[in-house]
Amino acid sequence: MAKSSKSKRKLVGLVSKASGHRTYYTKKNTMNTSDKLVLKKYDPLTRKHEVYEETKKNLGRNEVKARKS
């Protein structure tokens, strides 16, 4: 059976500030962390540890669109 989507955790993408590529995905608890995630992770394109920031873009999988009635 499918997992219930009542969880407060959302799937977010992380984009490198240096290269601009979305390399990592993670889940974030929106109740505890309301601001954007900023993490330092390895960027395979630049081959260095770079700052990654949470994207504003919708990934298409983490939000259910409301039905129009």
Steps between C-alpha positions, in 0.01 A plus 500: 500500500606857441635709781269760650594859409393651832864552590635848563814411306539635146743395228728788400781535250836653580669724241870583498579873517820446297377285211122551520421128465252313715705204622346402833147437627399479864193507722433796725261537792313821420366539854846520659694661215300773333794680337705371206754225555862599438748213512862454399530190280731360234441629146614241243519758218744732677655216704485709818276543801255777415197666661168344400168680547145371494316572177186711472382295204234235539640155429162367394505211745474666837179701472148395420306758303160596640201401295289772347135467587 
